[in-house]
Amino acid sequence: MSSIRLRLFVILALASTVVWSLAAGWVYVRTQHEVERVLDARLIEASRMVSSLLSSGDVARVPSDAAALASATSRTSYARQLSCQIWSLDGALIGRSDGAPGSRLTTAATGFSETVIDGERWRVYAVENREAGVRVLVGDNLGMRDHLVQSVIAGLIAPAGLGLLAMAGLIWMSVGRGLAPIRSVTRAIAARDADDLTPVMTPEAADELKPFTDALNGLIGRLDAARQRESQFISAAAHELRTPLAGLRVQAQIAAAAKDKTVRDGALAQMTESVDRTARLVSQLLEMSRSEALSSTLEERRWIPLADLWPDLIKRAGDHPGIAIHRPGPLSLHAQPHPLSVILGNLLSNAATYAESRVEVRLEADGHLTRLIVEDDGPGVGFSDLTSLGHRFFRAANARPGGNGLGLSIAQACARAQGWRMDYARSALGGLRVDLIMPVTDVRAEV
C-alpha cells in the first residue's frame, strides 16, 4: 500500500470500525440486560395482579376472568410471549390464557425458574395464593425475548451503518485536506527549474512538514555548495592548466625560431618540464576527482600493516636527498588500501618537499581518538595560512615553485571518506605539523 492517503484512511476506518463494534457489543449486552430486567418485572407484576384478583373474588368465577386478563396482557405485546396458568394447590389446572401451553409451566412453588416445553424455553414466575388455594404461573417465551433484543439491535444497526459510511467519507476528505500541504510542496518542487536552488518554503499550518523541508533545504544547500566548489574547481583547474600550456607554446615557438643549438636545447628542456608539470597536474586532478567520489561501499576496509605500505609511501614521497623519514613503531590501520596510500603518500611528499633534514611520523593517543602525526623541520607555514591549508589550489605564501596546491586537499578528501579528519599546526621541529585524527578502533599497535 504505497498511498499515504489510502494507508491513513484504512487505519482510521479500521480504528473507527473497532470502536463502533465495541460500542455495539456493549449496547447489545446492556439492552439484553435491561430487557430481561423489565420483562422479569412484568412477570412479577402480572402474576401478582392475577393473584390479587383471585383473592378478591369467588374462586369459582375467577378462572375465566383471570385467563382473560392474562390473555389481554399477552395481546399487548408479542403473540404468545406471555402465558398464564392457574393451578390449584392440589395440582389441578383451573385455567389458562389463550395460547398458553397445556403442560405445567413450572414445578417450582414460588419465584423464578426456567423450563423447556415443546422445544420452547420459558422463564416463569410462580406466586402461591393460599388464601385462594391456587398457584399462579406467568411465563415468558425466551425466544420472543431474544427476538425483542434483536429487533432493538437491528434498529440501531441501520443508523450505525449509515454513520460508518458517513464517517468513512469524512475521514477520506479529512485525510485529503490534511495531506494538502504535502501536495503543495510537491507541486512547488516539481515546478522548479533545475538551476533554482533557493530554499523550499514550508506551507502555513504544516509544522509536521518542517523537518522534511528543513532536511530538503539542507540537501539543496549542500548541492549548491557542491556546485559552487565544482565551478571553482573547474575555473582553478583551467587556470592552472593554462599556465604550463602557455609556457609550452612559448618554448615551442622559441625552439622553432632558434638557430642556436644551445637556445633550442634550452627551450626543449623547458618544454619537457612544462609537459611534466602538466602531466602531474592532470594526474592530481584525476586523483582529486576520485577522492571526492570515494565511498566506504566501493572498497572493503581491512587491517593494513604500515610496514607493508611503507615502501610505496616512500616512493610516493619522491626522492629527496638528505631527508630522513622516520616511521612510527609497528601498527596497522583499518582503512581502504588506496585512500590510505594516497593520504600518507601525499602527507609524506609534502613534508619531505619542505623539510630541511628530517620528517617524523608518530602516534599519539587522545582519549577515544588517535592522532597519526606527520611533521617536518622545514620553514613551516604562517599562522594566517594555516586555516586555508587543505583548500584546493591553495598555496602558502612561502610555497616552493612547481606545486599545484592539491596534495593536502586530496589527502583531506580521502581522509573524510574514511571518516577521519586532518588538523594543521606549527610543529615543534619548526615546520608544519599535520594530525590525521582517527577513532581508536581504526588503529591497532602490532606486538
C-alpha positions in Angstrom: 0.0 0.0 0.0 2.1 2.9 -1.3 -0.5 5.7 -0.9 -0.2 7.6 2.3 -3.8 8.8 2.0 -5.1 5.3 1.5 -3.0 4.0 4.3 -4.3 6.6 6.7 -7.8 6.1 5.6 -7.6 2.3 6.2 -6.0 2.8 9.6 -8.7 5.4 10.7 -11.5 3.4 9.2 -10.4 0.2 10.9 -10.0 2.0 14.2 -13.5 3.6 13.9 -15.0 0.2 13.0 -13.4 -1.4 16.0 -14.7 1.3 18.3 -18.2 1.1 16.8 -18.2 -2.7 17.1 -17.2 -2.5 20.7 -19.9 0.1 21.3 -22.5 -2.1 19.5 -21.4 -5.1 21.7 -21.8 -3.0 24.8 -25.2 -1.8 23.7 -26.3 -5.3 22.9 -25.3 -6.6 26.3 -26.8 -3.6 28.1 -30.0 -3.9 26.1 -30.4 -7.6 26.8 -29.8 -7.0 30.5 -32.4 -4.1 30.6 -35.0 -6.1 28.5 -34.6 -9.1 30.8 -34.9 -6.8 33.9 -38.1 -5.1 32.5 -39.7 -8.3 31.4 -38.9 -10.0 34.7 -40.6 -7.1 36.5 -43.6 -7.5 34.1 -43.8 -11.2 35.0 -43.9 -10.4 38.7 -46.4 -7.6 38.2 -48.7 -9.8 36.0 -48.6 -12.8 38.4 -49.3 -10.7 41.4 -52.1 -8.9 39.7 -53.8 -12.2 38.8 -53.3 -13.5 42.3 -54.8 -10.3 43.9 -57.8 -10.6 41.6 -58.3 -14.2 42.7 -58.1 -13.2 46.3 -60.8 -10.5 46.0 -63.4 -12.7 44.2 -65.1 -16.1 44.1 -62.7 -18.7 43.1 -65.4 -20.4 41.0 -65.9 -17.4 38.9 -62.3 -16.2 38.6 -60.7 -18.7 36.2 -62.3 -17.3 33.1 -61.7 -13.7 34.2 -58.0 -14.5 35.2 -57.5 -16.2 31.9 -59.0 -13.3 30.0 -56.7 -10.9 31.9 -53.6 -12.9 31.1 -54.7 -13.2 27.5 -55.3 -9.5 27.3 -51.9 -8.9 28.8 -50.2 -11.1 26.3 -52.0 -9.4 23.4 -50.5 -6.0 24.4 -47.1 -7.4 23.5 -45.7 -10.1 21.1 -48.0 -13.0 20.3 -47.6 -15.9 22.7 -44.9 -14.2 24.6 -46.7 -14.0 28.0 -48.8 -17.0 29.2 -50.7 -17.6 32.4 -51.8 -20.7 34.2 -53.7 -21.1 37.4 -53.3 -24.3 39.3 -54.9 -25.4 42.5 -52.6 -26.3 45.3 -53.6 -30.0 44.9 -52.3 -29.9 41.3 -55.4 -29.4 39.2 -55.4 -26.9 36.3 -58.1 -24.3 37.0 -57.5 -22.0 33.9 -55.0 -20.7 31.4 -54.6 -17.8 29.0 -55.1 -18.2 25.2 -52.0 -19.8 23.7 -50.6 -20.9 27.0 -49.1 -24.5 26.8 -51.2 -27.3 28.2 -48.3 -28.6 30.2 -47.4 -27.1 33.6 -45.1 -24.1 33.1 -43.0 -25.0 36.1 -42.9 -27.3 39.1 -41.4 -24.6 41.3 -43.6 -23.4 44.1 -42.6 -19.8 44.1 -40.2 -17.4 42.4 -38.4 -17.5 39.1 -37.4 -20.7 37.2 -36.7 -21.7 33.6 -38.2 -24.7 31.8 -38.5 -26.2 28.3 -42.0 -27.1 26.9 -42.4 -28.5 23.4 -38.9 -27.3 22.5 -39.5 -23.7 23.6 -37.7 -22.2 26.5 -39.8 -20.3 29.1 -39.0 -18.1 32.0 -41.7 -18.5 34.7 -42.6 -16.6 37.8 -44.8 -18.5 40.3 -47.0 -17.0 43.1 -48.7 -19.1 45.7 -52.0 -17.8 47.0 -53.0 -19.9 50.0 -56.0 -17.7 50.7 -57.5 -18.6 47.3 -55.9 -22.0 47.3 -54.2 -21.5 44.0 -50.8 -21.1 42.4 -50.4 -18.5 39.6 -47.8 -19.2 36.9 -46.9 -16.5 34.5 -44.3 -17.4 31.8 -42.4 -15.5 29.2 -41.2 -17.1 26.0 -37.4 -16.6 25.9 -37.4 -16.9 22.1 -39.6 -13.9 21.9 -37.3 -12.1 24.4 -34.3 -12.8 22.1 -36.4 -11.6 19.2 -37.2 -8.4 21.0 -33.5 -7.7 21.8 -32.5 -8.5 18.2 -35.2 -6.1 17.0 -33.7 -3.3 19.2 -30.2 -4.0 17.9 -31.4 -4.2 14.3 -33.0 -0.8 14.8 -29.6 0.5 15.9 -27.6 -1.2 13.1 -29.1 0.7 10.2 -28.2 4.2 11.6 -24.9 2.9 12.8 -24.1 1.6 9.2 -25.1 4.9 7.7 -23.0 6.6 10.4 -20.0 4.5 9.5 -20.4 5.3 5.8 -20.7 9.0 6.5 -17.7 8.8 8.8 -15.7 7.0 6.1 -16.5 9.7 3.6 -15.5 12.4 6.2 -12.3 10.5 7.0 -11.4 10.3 3.3 -12.0 14.0 2.8 -10.2 15.0 6.0 -7.1 12.9 5.2 -7.1 14.5 1.8 -7.3 18.0 3.3 -4.6 17.1 5.8 -2.2 16.0 3.1 -2.9 19.1 1.0 0.4 20.8 2.3 2.4 17.8 1.0 0.8 18.1 -2.4 1.6 21.9 -2.3 5.3 21.3 -1.6 5.4 18.6 -4.2 3.9 20.9 -6.9 6.3 23.7 -5.9 9.3 21.4 -6.2 8.1 19.9 -9.5 7.6 23.3 -11.0 11.2 24.4 -10.1 13.9 24.9 -12.7 17.0 22.7 -12.3 19.1 25.7 -11.5 16.8 27.0 -8.8 18.5 26.1 -5.5 16.6 28.5 -3.3 15.2 27.0 0.0 11.7 25.4 -0.1 9.2 27.3 2.0 7.1 25.3 4.5 3.3 25.9 4.0 1.5 27.6 6.8 -0.2 25.3 9.5 2.1 22.4 8.5 4.5 22.1 11.3 4.9 18.4 10.7 6.4 19.2 7.3 9.0 21.5 8.7 11.6 18.7 9.5 11.1 17.4 5.9 11.6 20.8 4.3 14.5 21.6 6.6 16.2 18.3 5.6 15.4 19.1 1.9 16.8 22.6 2.3 19.9 21.2 3.9 20.4 18.9 0.9 19.7 21.8 -1.5 22.3 23.9 0.4 24.9 21.1 0.2 24.1 20.7 -3.5 24.5 24.4 -4.1 27.8 24.4 -2.2 29.0 21.3 -4.3 28.1 23.1 -7.5 30.0 26.2 -6.4 33.0 24.1 -5.5 32.8 22.3 -8.8 32.6 25.7 -10.6 35.6 26.9 -8.6 37.5 23.7 -9.2 36.9 23.9 -13.0 38.0 27.6 -13.0 41.1 26.9 -10.9 42.0 23.8 -13.0 41.6 25.8 -16.2 43.8 28.5 -14.8 46.5 26.0 -13.6 46.5 24.2 -17.0 46.6 27.5 -18.9 49.9 28.5 -17.3 52.0 25.5 -18.3 50.3 25.3 -21.7 51.1 28.9 -22.4 54.7 28.3 -21.4 54.8 25.3 -23.5 53.6 27.3 -26.5 56.2 30.0 -26.0 59.0 27.5 -25.6 57.8 25.7 -28.8 57.9 29.0 -30.7 61.4 29.7 -29.3 62.7 26.3 -30.3 61.2 26.6 -33.7 62.7 30.0 -34.3 66.1 29.4 -32.7 69.1 28.8 -34.9 71.5 28.4 -31.9 71.5 24.8 -30.7 72.0 25.9 -27.1 68.9 28.1 -27.2 67.0 25.4 -28.9 68.0 22.7 -26.4 67.1 25.0 -23.5 63.7 25.6 -25.0 63.2 21.9 -25.5 64.2 21.3 -21.8 61.7 23.9 -20.7 59.0 22.2 -22.9 59.8 18.9 -21.2 59.5 20.5 -17.8 56.1 22.1 -18.8 54.8 18.8 -20.1 55.9 17.0 -16.8 54.2 19.7 -14.8 51.0 19.5 -16.9 51.0 15.7 -16.6 51.5 15.9 -12.8 48.6 18.4 -12.6 46.3 16.2 -14.7 47.2 13.2 -12.5 46.4 15.2 -9.4 43.1 16.4 -10.8 42.1 12.9 -11.6 43.2 11.8 -8.1 41.2 14.7 -6.6 38.1 13.6 -8.6 38.5 10.1 -7.5 39.0 11.0 -3.8 35.8 13.1 -3.8 33.8 10.2 -5.2 35.1 7.7 -2.6 32.5 5.7 -0.7 33.0 3.1 2.1 31.0 0.7 0.0 33.3 0.8 -3.1 36.2 -1.0 -1.5 36.3 -3.2 1.5 38.1 -1.8 4.6 40.7 -4.1 6.1 43.6 -4.0 8.5 46.7 -2.8 6.7 50.1 -3.0 8.4 52.0 0.2 7.9 55.2 -1.7 7.4 53.7 -3.3 4.2 52.7 0.1 2.9 55.9 1.9 3.8 58.0 1.2 0.6 55.1 2.5 -1.6 54.8 5.6 0.7 58.5 6.4 0.3 58.1 6.0 -3.4 55.2 8.4 -3.4 57.1 10.9 -1.3 59.7 11.2 -4.0 63.5 11.3 -4.0 64.7 14.0 -1.5 68.4 13.5 -0.8 69.5 14.3 2.7 65.9 14.0 4.1 65.4 11.2 6.7 61.8 10.0 7.1 61.3 8.3 10.5 58.3 6.0 10.7 56.5 5.1 13.9 56.5 1.7 15.6 54.7 -1.3 14.2 51.0 -0.6 13.7 48.0 -1.4 11.5 45.3 0.9 10.2 41.7 -0.2 9.4 41.0 1.5 6.1 40.6 1.1 2.4 44.1 0.4 0.8 44.1 3.0 -2.0 42.8 6.0 0.0 45.2 5.2 2.9 48.1 5.1 0.5 47.1 8.4 -1.0 46.7 10.1 2.4 50.0 9.0 3.8 51.9 9.4 0.5 50.8 13.0 0.0 51.5 13.9 3.6 55.0 12.4 3.4 55.6 14.0 0.0 54.5 17.5 1.2 56.6 17.1 4.4 59.7 15.9 2.5 59.4 18.7 0.0 59.7 21.4 2.7 61.9 19.6 5.3 65.5 20.6 6.0 66.7 17.2 7.2 64.0 15.1 8.7 60.4 14.1 8.7 58.9 12.3 11.7 55.8 10.1 11.8 54.5 9.2 15.2 51.3 8.1 17.0 49.6 9.8 20.0 46.6 8.7 22.0 44.0 11.3 22.6 41.1 9.8 24.7 38.8 7.9 22.3 40.8 9.2 19.3 44.3 8.5 18.0 46.5 11.0 16.1 48.9 9.9 13.5 51.3 13.0 13.3 53.4 13.9 10.3 55.8 16.8 10.9 58.9 18.3 9.4 61.7 20.7 10.4 61.2 23.0 7.4 60.2 26.7 7.3 56.6 25.9 8.2 53.5 27.8 7.3 52.4 31.2 8.6 49.6 31.3 11.1 47.4 33.2 8.7 47.8 30.4 6.1 47.0 27.5 8.5 43.3 27.9 8.2 43.4 27.7 4.4 45.5 24.6 4.1 43.6 21.7 2.5 41.7 24.0 0.2 42.0 23.1 -3.5 44.8 25.1 -5.3 45.7 27.0 -2.2 49.5 27.6 -1.9 51.0 29.2 1.1 53.0 32.4 0.8 56.3 30.6 1.2 55.3 27.7 -1.1 58.1 26.4 -3.3 57.6 26.5 -7.1 56.4 23.5 -9.0 53.4 22.6 -6.8 49.7 22.9 -7.6 48.2 23.2 -4.2 46.3 19.9 -4.5 48.3 17.4 -2.4 46.8 18.3 1.0 43.3 18.8 -0.4 43.4 15.3 -2.0 44.7 13.8 1.3 41.9 15.6 3.2 39.2 14.4 0.8 40.4 10.8 1.2 40.6 11.1 5.0 37.0 12.5 5.1 35.8 9.5 3.0 37.3 7.2 5.7 35.5 9.0 8.5 38.8 10.7 9.6 39.8 14.3 9.7 43.0 16.4 9.4 44.3 19.3 11.6 47.2 21.6 10.8 49.5 23.3 13.3 53.1 24.6 13.7 55.5 21.8 14.6 57.9 21.9 17.5 60.5 20.9 14.9 59.9 24.3 13.2 57.9 23.2 10.2 54.3 22.1 9.6 52.5 19.5 11.7 49.6 17.6 10.2 47.4 15.4 12.5 45.5 12.6 11.0 42.8 12.0 13.6 41.1 8.6 13.7 39.0 6.6 16.2 41.0 4.3 18.4 39.1 1.4 16.8 40.8 2.1 13.5 44.3 1.8 14.9 46.0 -1.4 16.2 49.5 -1.5 17.6 51.4 -4.5 16.5 53.4 -6.5 19.0 
